[in-house]
């Protein structure tokens, strides 16, 4: 599995607007992104709108679900001091990926 996170700078703070997760056939081989058997993309905006996209390579299907009630508190991050990148790469920071509870 691999995960990537993209941030926007909004009003002087960082907003985690998209998280992508890729599931591969095994953990022993290094794969290219397009080799993922399952790809999940979650995105959210400060207004609470968001989406979850699931691409299943095995079935060839892609499912997209839109949301209007995403809890946004965990998506904000104060800009860290230079060279203190830990919070930016912390895969568990903020609200969990997936549909809102």
N, C-alpha and C positions, 0 to 999 in steps of 0.2 A: 504494500500500500504506500502511496505517496500523497502528500497534501501540499497545496500552495494557497497562500492568502494574499489578497490585494487590498491595499489601503487607499483611501481618499483623504486629502487634507481639507477639512471643513471647519471654518471659523477657528483656526489655530489648533484644532485637535485632529487626531487620526480616527477615521471611521473604517472598520473592517467591512467592506461592502461585498466582497465575494470570496468564497472558500471553495476550492476544487479538491476533490478526493478521487484518487484512481486506485482501483483494485486490480492486481495482476494475477496471472495464473499461479505464481509461486513467489516466495520471498527470497529465493536463492539466486535468481537471475535478474540482471539489470535490464529493464525493458524501456522502450520508448513510450511516450504518452499515448500514442494511438494504439498500442498493444493492450491497453487496459480492457479487461473483460467487463468492468463496470465503472462508470464515471458518474460522480455526483457533483452537482454545482449548486450551491446555495448562495443567494444574494439577498441583500436587504438595504433599505434606504431609511434615513432618519425618521421619515413620516410613518414608519411601520409597514410599508409595503415590501413585498419580497417574493422570491420564487425558489422552487426546488426543481431541478432538472435531473432526471435519472436516465442515463443512456446504457442500455444493456446490449453489449456486442453480440452475445450468444443468440438473442432473439431478434436483434436488429431494431428493437423498439426504443423510442425515446418518450418519456412521460414528463410533462411539465405541469406543475401545480403552482398557482398564484395565491398569495396571501395578502391580507390587509391588516393583520393584527400581530405582527412580529414584535416581541418584546425587545426593545432596542438598548436598554441600559448596558448590557454586556458587550456591545459592539464598539464603544468609545474607548480611546486610549490617549492619554496625554503624550505629546511628542517626547520621546526619551532623550536624555543627554547624549551627545555624540559618543559613539562607541559602546553605548549600553543597549545593544540590540536584542537582548533576551526577550523582552515583551513582544517584540515584532515577530519573532519566530516561534513563540510559544504556541504550539498547536492546540492547547486546551484553553487559551485565553478567551474570555467572553462567553457569550451564550453558545450552547452546543449547536453544531450544525444539524440540519434536518428540519423537519416541519416544526412550527411552534407548538408548544404544549397547550 
